[in-house]
Amino acid sequence: MILRLIFVLGLSQAVLEAFASAAWAAYSPPPVEVSPWLGIAAVLFTIVFGLLLYALRSWKPFYYGMLEVIASLFTVYFGVAPAKQPGVATVCNGGVLWGLGCDFQSSLIILAGIYIFVRGMDNMGRQLPDWLPHWMRRWIFQENRA
């Protein structure tokens, strides 16, 4: 249990850092000097936010899955949008992999978004709320009721 929690926290930190650096690098000014206390505060915030998300996943998997689906849509959008911007050289190296660097990076981000979407749908299907229409329960989440 504790190893799973450590894995989830580490993975969420890595995803947040990768998303922030890759998606927003083309839109932000050059980096400025940052206080080490800000880094410590960011780590503590990430731990607390990760624990809250883990509690939501354990308590209400449907709503956590909805958050994952929304996050997947943002991931796919930011996987496509930066690759089509003129200042993309600051985000990826187009010269690697026989000139496929930026497209390859965008493809990996889109695949990650698809994976997050599937995980979100799986979490939503773990505990369906009563207010969900019958057709959605049966055709989307494959729930069989006798």
Secondary structure as UniProt FT lines:
FT   HELIX           2..24
FT   TURN            25..27
FT   HELIX           36..59
FT   HELIX           61..80
FT   HELIX           82..84
FT   TURN            86..87
FT   HELIX           88..90
FT   TURN            94..95
FT   TURN            97..100
FT   HELIX           101..126
FT   TURN            130..131
FT   HELIX           134..139
//
